[in-house]
Amino acid sequence: MAYGAPKRPAEIDADRFDDTEPQSQTANHRFGLLSNKNVLITGGGRNIGRAIALEMAGQGANIYFTDIVGERLTKVEEEVGRFAVKTKGFLSDVSDECQCNALVGRLAECRISIDVLVNNVGIKYMNERFIGSKMSDWTHTYETNLFGPIYLTNLMSQAMVRDNLAGSIIFITSIHEKTIVRWPSYSSSKAALGMVIKELAVELAQYGIRVNGIAPGAVEDESEKHRWPHVYTPLRQKPVDARYIGRAVVYLSSDYFSKQTTGTVITVDSGLSLYNYRVAQVPPEGNPIN
């Protein structure tokens, strides 16, 4: 075989790639796009992670999730439980390899095979200047946003291959993987994730495992009592409701919609990443629609 040539189809387990009959797809859609799938969400206790959990549970997925605050686990378990799916929260910090090992061990003990991994957890230090910034902040950011998710993905992808699961792996990245935000440790960690998605999509395709990402812009914080305006967001001039991030995850997790999608990052930002100096100089005319 010539260097760089793709594998012959005969070398790949074709059964994992057989298309489902349209009638069966329709039936699955009727009972939930993610019925009977086991999902693991990191940072599932609040905001985007919580919204992802609820949207996926609404489509029939069993929800397993992590958080570093115990009270959040109980609250989200109760909310997800209303959908009559299985759910359990785990106190775990993705930036700690030992805790990742323990998490995967607990799942194995419970005989839970994960079909969909959502690497959601992330942190940011909103320091605008690089000069004088603390290297400890950079280290913490990269351990949480990049190295931890990569390590957990390594463990979970091995489990998917072992269990012969054509799974789905999703990274929550950011529009700031491409646009400046003046939080250099954060944006650079997200930029790295963008290439990780592409690299892993190629390597894991031979096992039928899809790797994709979602890049949110400004997202409404559930702790806010009222939706705050965001004048740089062209569509409705408001931050994105976190539920729409969850629905994008449902789309990328669903074989019905995304069985042929890998190596893709979907932007969900109400147009925020489109804003630039020319939009500021020549703004669109008309009254904003709420």
N, C-alpha and C positions, 0 to 999 in steps of 0.2 A: 504494500500500500504506500502511495506517495506521501511524503511529509505534508501534514496539514489537511489531508483528504478526510472527509467524513466517514464514519463507520458504515459498512454495508447494512442495509435493512435487516439482513438475516442475523446479524450479530446482536440485535436488540429484541427484547421480549415483546413481540407484536401484540400479545393479548392485552397488555396494559394500555394500548393505544387504540383499541377498537372503538369506533364511534357508537354511542348509544342510539337506539332507534328513536326517531322523532316522537313516536307515541309515548315511549317511556319517559322522554325528556318532559313532555307535557304533564305526565302524571307526577313526576318529581316536582315540577314547578308548582303544581296544585297543592302539594303537601309541604312545601318549603324547599327553597333552593339548596339548603344545606342540611337537609334531614339526615340524622344519624351520623353526621360528621363530628369528630372530636377536635375542638379548637383550643389552642393555648395562646393566651394574650398576655404579654408582659405589660406591667403598669396598668392593669385593668380596673383599678379602684376608683378612678376619677376622670373627669373631662373626656378627652378623646378615647382613652382606653375603655372607660365605662360605656360610652356611646357605641363603640365597636361591639362590646359584649352584648348589649341590649339588641342591637340591630341583627347580629348574627343569631342570637337566641330566637328572635322573631321569625327567622327562616329555618328553625328546627335544629340548629347546631347545639351540641353539648358544650358548655363553656367552662374551661379551666383557665384560671388567670392568676397572676401574681401581683403583689403590691408590697411596699415596705411599711405600710401602716395597717395594723390589724383591724381597726374599726372599719376601714373601708371594705375589707374582705367580707365582713358580715353583711354590710349594707347592700353590696352588689349581689351577693349570693341570694338575698331575699328578693331583689328586683328581678334577677334572671330567673329565679324559681317560679315566678308567675307564668312563665311560658311553658311550663311542664317539660322542661329539659333537664338533663343532669348538669350540675354545676358544683365547683369547689374552688375556693381561693387558697393560694399558698403564700405564706409570708416568705418572700425571697427577693434578694437584690441581684439583678442581672450583672452588675459590675463585679461580683464576687464569684470566681470560678468554683469555689467549694460549694457555694449555695446553688449554682447551676447544676453541679453534679448531683447534689442532694435532691433537687427538684426532679431531674430526669429519673433518679432512682425511685422516688416516691411514685411517679407515674407508672414506672415499670412494675412496682410492687402491687399497684392497684389494677394492673393489666389494662392500662389505658394507652392505646395507640393513637398518636396525634396525627390527624389528617392535614390540619392547617396551623401553621405557626405565624403569629402576628407579632413582629418585633416593634412594639409601640413605644416602650419607655424611652424617655430622653430628658436631658437637662440642658440648661443654658446659663452662662454667666454673662450678664448684660453689661460687660465692660467695653466701652467704646474705644479705648486706647490700648494698643499692643504694648507700647513702652510702659514699663512698670507693672505689667500684668503678672500675676502669680503663676508660676509653672504648675503649682499644685491644682489650680483651677483647670488648666489645660489637661492635666493627667486625669482628673476626675471626669471631665467632659468626655474625653476619648474612651475611658474605661466604660462609661455608661452608654454613650451613644454609638460606639463603634466596636470596641474589643469585646465587650460583654455580649452584645447581640451576635457577633460573629462566632464566639465560642459556643453559645447556646444553639445557634443554627447548625454548627458542626455536629454537635451531639444529636440534635433532632433529625438532621438529614441522614445520619448513619442509621437511626432507628427506622426512618421511613424506608430506606433501602433494605434493611434487614427484614422488615415486615411486608415488603413488596407493595408499598403504598405509593401510588402516583399522587403525591401530596402537593400542597401549595405553601410557599413561604412568602410572606409579605413584610416589607420594611416600611415603617412610617418615617419618611425623610422630611424634606422641607423645600419650599421654593428657594430657600437661601442656600441650597446646594449649588445654585447658579447665580443668584443675585445677592449683592452686598447688603448686610444688615448691621454692620459695625459691631458684631459679636464674633470676633475672629475664630475663637476656639469652637464655637457652635457651628458656624457656617462651614468651616473646613471639615469638621467631623461628618456633617451631612453630605458634603461633596464627595468624601471618600465612600460613603454608603452608596452613592449613585453608581460608582464603578463596581463596587462589590456586587450589586444587583446584577449587572451585566455579566461579570465573570462567573458568578454562581449559576446564572441562567444557562450558560453554555455547558458548564461541567455537569450540572444535574439533569439536563434535558434527556440524557441517555437512560435515566431511570424514570422518566415521565414526571419528574418533579418540576413544577413551575416556580419561578422566582420573579417577583414584581415589587413595585413600591408605589406609595402615594405621597405626594408633596403638597401638604396644606400650606395656606398662607396664614393670615390672622384668623384665629379660631376663638369663638366665644368661650369664656371661662364660666363654668357652671356656678362658680361662687359669686359671680356678678348678679345683682338683682335686676338690672336692666341692660339691654343690649346697647353697647356704646357705639357711637358713630365712628366710621373709619373712612375719612374723606379720600384716601388714596386707593380705595377699592372701587373700581368703576361700577360693578354690578351691585346696586342697592346701597352702596356706601356703608356697609355693615360687615362685621366679621362673619365668617362662615359658622353656621350652626354645626356642632360636632356630629350630629346625626348623619350629615352628608358625608363625612369622612367614613363613618361606619358603613354607610350604604355602598361606598366605593370599595371597601374591604369585602363586602358581600359579593359584589360584582367580580372581583379578582379571585375570590375563593370558590366561586360557583363553576362547576364543569359545564353547566348549561350555557353560561355566557363566555367563559374565559378558558376553555380547555385548550385553545390554540394560542394563548397569550402568555408570553414569558419575556423577561428582560425589559419590561416596560415600566415607566414611572408616570402615573396619572396625576395631573395637577388639579387640585380642588381649592381654588383661592378666590373665587368671584372676580377674577381678572386682576388681582393685585400685582402679579408679576409683570403685567403689561404696562404698568405705570412707569413713565420715564419723563425726562425733562421736556420733551415735545408735547406730551399730554398735558403737562402743567402749563406750558406756554400757550397751547391752543386746546383748551378743554372742550369736550363735547357740549353742545348747546341743548337746552331743554330742562325740564323739571325732573329731578330724580324720582324714580318709582320705588316705593317702599314695598 
